[in-house]
């Protein structure tokens, strides 16, 4: 069964219990202790040094939300977007004016359910408060309008509401409901051994599956199980590896979890991501749909109340095993006082933009003589693993890791001290303080059991940031309240039949506006899918194929990737074949410039996109898995080489070459520059 795979934006969600409209923003569980706003919209182009001053805090409370709500209510009737959306459902002209007049009066009088400053503020955590409030008002308006609509409109309106009713997702999986499953939670902080216990149980199972959040983790479990002599196949969105057709175990990414096979044991990793605004649906689907006698859920304790509540409604047994950290860590009483010369071997320096990471790398290497590995979200997971390996290896010559929040999950790291260069992150519009769970997860990487750094430390670069880190680390666990959902493609097809002339992005928007869910679930956002759908609007594809393309792993902020998905969609629509080399050309020699590195990163994203589509359309995207994997690995190693040489190249540019240090010489001997030769050239020789 196909499912939408959303990408990376926070969205608002329309939730209805007994058809009363409730609007909740996502990540309400992942609150911050402060809210920050940048007055300078050009800030993303600056480095952390340009933003060294603390960003002014703007307090928000229920009174602020109440004032904002009244302002948006007063503009409701003249809101062009609301009028346009209502018109799409037949509520237009005098009818809209008449109903909206009544709605506004009722809202001002406090007679519209769930529309009050106090109730909205309780679930608000979105930077764009006007969008948040308008979505709440629109949902409430649809509910308010239903008994006032003419019969012809009510019939269409009723059909759309019925199709978009997602209040009972457990009924989507009747086979799982026929089983008496045991749910076992393994919860605790980072470095507590919770996942280890679950995997030991999986090893002994007659049949089982591991479901992880990253393909890197799926690969790691795949390799570990096979090294131990336990046959295990691999299944990710981009790759399938079959050790043997009858292998008892499968290691997969969460979105690819097979729900059709009856299993002995299933392990679902990072269960707290069930509340993720983009991908939470995949954890919900696995929890509700896996046909396993035992389901082991590993993650943060924040997920316990929600999982218990969901499983209670299914009449399933829940056992909770709690774990403590195997090694302690503490927050220092002093920051580094903005002095990068205080960075030490074993430190992980945390920043939240690619530009800041490379700026910090350059400055640390200049001020301390220590060499820096890097890890950030734009790098392939495999390259992040190579950089982590270099940082962990005391003989590699790399002493410090400069990284983004990518260190929070999926990497095994021997970190002595975490240094936050900032506690604020740009979300595309404003700077906001990172959430409590996110900061705790990063801080928890300090210290690792069984290494030289068993006792970890956490500090900040700037004194002003240290109190926030202390507050977050000391803060109690914030329980999740809702789990993510997405409709099946079958539901969307039925919805589309009611609106045959609607473009696909508009269809997704209307489904978002009308979806009904109960109070335990929210609708994962469609923002990136709508952007991709608009990009492919003029390409003729059946809905199911278009559905696949809008859920493909593409960053909508990456223009080259958006261009490539358009090219690949056209190939499919024209029934043309396409090989990987038609869209990807890697250089023969590892580039040494920042621009060259960026191009390699883009190429890797496009290789992964091609692999993802080739698994679904092998007749169109015809390169063999062997060739695509070879190209993928070649790209990853070139990126790793470029990162390892970047600092030495910058130092030598425009200067007389100096004798390299012993650590640099060691690194160059281990990682000489590569000139790549294709397999075809080798065979010709």
Number of C-alpha atoms within 10 A of each C-alpha: 8 13 18 24 21 24 22 16 14 20 21 27 27 25 28 24 13 11 15 17 26 24 27 28 25 28 21 21 22 20 19 19 14 15 20 20 18 17 11 9 12 9 16 19 11 12 18 20 12 9 13 14 10 13 16 11 13 10 9 11 13 16 12 13 21 18 11 15 25 17 13 18 19 14 13 21 18 12 13 11 12 17 19 13 17 18 14 14 16 18 23 16 11 9 16 18 15 14 19 20 13 14 23 21 14 14 21 15 9 12 13 20 15 18 21 18 19 16 17 22 20 14 17 24 23 17 18 13 17 14 14 21 26 20 21 25 26 22 23 24 22 18 18 20 17 14 10 12 17 12 10 9 13 17 12 15 19 12 13 22 17 14 20 22 19 24 21 11 18 19 13 14 16 11 14 21 18 9 13 15 22 17 22 18 27 26 26 20 19 25 19 19 18 24 21 12 12 23 21 10 15 23 19 13 18 12 20 26 27 27 30 27 21 18 23 20 21 23 19 13 22 24 17 12 19 14 11 9 9 17 20 29 26 22 25 23 20 21 17 13 14 13 14 10 9 11 15 19 26 26 28 30 25 25 24 18 24 18 18 13 11 16 20 20 27 30 26 25 26 19 29 24 22 26 29 24 28 27 24 26 29 28 29 23 24 22 24 21 22 25 26 25 17 21 26 27 28 27 21 25 22 22 27 21 13 20 23 18 14 19 19 12 9 14 12 15 13 19 13 15 13 14 17 14 16 16 18 16 20 17 21 15 12 14 22 19 12 14 12 18 15 14 21 16 19 23 23 32 28 29 25 22 22 18 15 22 24 21 15 23 23 18 14 23 19 15 13 14 13 18 23 28 24 27 26 21 15 17 23 22 20 17 22 26 19 21 23 21 18 22 28 21 13 12 12 18 21 24 24 27 28 25 28 23 18 18 23 18 15 18 19 14 20 25 26 25 28 26 24 27 25 23 21 22 17 16 14 10 14 18 22 20 22 27 21 23 22 16 20 20 18 22 29 26 27 30 28 25 17 10 13 12 17 18 18 23 22 28 25 27 23 21 14 16 18 22 15 19 25 17 12 20 19 12 13 11 16 15 17 23 20 25 28 25 27 24 20 13 17 13 15 19 15 14 21 20 11 15 16 10 10 14 14 23 22 17 20 20 16 20 23 21 20 23 23 30 25 20 16 16 28 32 28 30 26 27 19 21 25 20 16 23 21 15 17 23 15 11 16 14 17 9 14 13 15 20 21 17 24 26 19 22 21 24 16 18 10 11 11 16 21 18 13 17 23 18 14 20 19 17 16 19 15 12 11 12 14 20 16 19 13 7 14 16 11 16 14 12 12 22 21 20 15 14 10 15 21 15 17 23 19 19 21 25 22 24 22 21 21 27 25 20 21 23 17 14 14 14 14 19 22 16 18 14 16 9 13 20 16 14 19 21 14 16 22 23 16 27 26 25 22 21 23 23 20 19 18 17 14 14 14 11 9 8 8 8 11 8 8 11 11 10 17 18 13 14 18 16 10 10 14 10 15 12 10 13 10 11 10 8 8 8 7 6 5
